[in-house]
């Protein structure tokens, strides 16, 4: 799953993403962690928010 941050996004997106990933990967903790890490990396790559 790939998430790209393109604009300011509410912190609620992170919570919603975690819930979605938990449902999709309920039996695969490593897949959940990897997908969440991809999201966090995209946020960091997007740079500082105003």
Secondary structure by P-SEA (a helix, b strand, c coil): cbbbbcccccaaaaaaaaaaaaaaccccaaaaaaaaaaaaaaaaaacccc
